[in-house]
Amino acid sequence: MREPRFTAPPDGRLTADMRTAYARTGFLVLEGYRSAAACDAVSARAADLIAAFDPATVSTVFAADSNAHTRDAYFLGSGDKIRFFLEPGAFDAAGRPRVAKERALNKIGHALHDLDPVFDGFSRGADLAATAADIGLIDPVLMQSMLIFKQPRIGAEVGLHQDATFLHSDPVSCTGFWFALEDADESNGCLIGLAGAHRQGLKERSHFVDGRIVKTRLDDTPFTGVEMALPAPKGTLVLLHGLAPHRSTANSSDRSRWAYALHAHDRATRWSDDNWLKRDAGMALRGF
Ligand SMILES: O=C(O)CCC(=O)C(=O)O
């Protein structure tokens, strides 16, 4: 199967070939969607946020393959905040940091796009609105944003998952807009997608019940499909269908792999109230 890779259209409008590739594989790689200068501006803003962050105020490590965060108040309350999550590999067995704080973060989430003007600007625009419309989103709103660091040598793998497990609606409408802020390739942990498996249904649901996140297995049939590494030069946008299984490997290189991921939900579908992601009723959802 041909890799769904294209040069980004300047106005965000997708060609028929792009739409076909997305429908066939469940993802779409659009190189040069954002300029290097735009990537540098959000990265510089992130560096300022990190400089102002005091790691002593946080103990929440985020490991995608662990349940540690699923009952953690700092994580569960981060849907409408800018919060910092630590990388497990940044600490030794006694819990002492092995690296400087700017190298110790796994991610920042989950409302950068609504609370910070620089991230707001990067997350929105007529081009993104056009792209969203062209993949069939009718009334998209931005539910969450994450700056994912994948730190050199210690950035952990993210196991195979479908985003609709965590950001569920009926029917599924969650869509990932993942931007490479730095070059991402197979040595520093680029995304890997399972082409065509977005047509195999949702395998797992995550629910927020009694103050914690629990998972329910919906279907034990294994995915089938062709795994495709999705290397992404800086500025690339990778679109991910909410049912598209994807993962990323650990970063075995000396280079970081900063990425900025937005997840949209289509208000034309019914948001599931037992999703973990919550926001204050006074903080309105906005689209692109
Ligand atoms: O950036 C990564 O390594 C994983 C991101 C991801 O799985 C997502 O944004 O849904």
Ligand as a Chemical Component Dictionary entry (heavy atoms), coordinates in Angstrom:
data_LIG
# 
_chem_comp.id                   LIG 
_chem_comp.type                 NON-POLYMER 
_chem_comp.pdbx_formal_charge   0 
_chem_comp.three_letter_code    LIG 
# 
loop_
_chem_comp_atom.comp_id 
_chem_comp_atom.atom_id 
_chem_comp_atom.alt_atom_id 
_chem_comp_atom.type_symbol 
_chem_comp_atom.charge 
_chem_comp_atom.model_Cartn_x 
_chem_comp_atom.model_Cartn_y 
_chem_comp_atom.model_Cartn_z 
_chem_comp_atom.pdbx_ordinal 
LIG O1 O1 O 0 3.689  11.528 19.788 1  
LIG C1 C1 C 0 3.610  10.332 20.052 2  
LIG O2 O2 O 0 4.608  9.639  20.192 3  
LIG C2 C2 C 0 2.267  9.668  20.206 4  
LIG C3 C3 C 0 1.151  10.616 19.932 5  
LIG C4 C4 C 0 -0.179 9.969  19.897 6  
LIG O3 O3 O 0 -0.327 8.790  20.031 7  
LIG C5 C5 C 0 -1.342 10.821 19.691 8  
LIG O4 O4 O 0 -1.194 12.053 19.569 9  
LIG O5 O5 O 0 -2.455 10.273 19.634 10 
# 
loop_
_chem_comp_bond.comp_id 
_chem_comp_bond.atom_id_1 
_chem_comp_bond.atom_id_2 
_chem_comp_bond.value_order 
_chem_comp_bond.pdbx_ordinal 
LIG O1 C1 DOUB 1 
LIG C1 O2 SING 2 
LIG C1 C2 SING 3 
LIG C2 C3 SING 4 
LIG C3 C4 SING 5 
LIG C4 O3 DOUB 6 
LIG C4 C5 SING 7 
LIG C5 O4 DOUB 8 
LIG C5 O5 SING 9 
# 
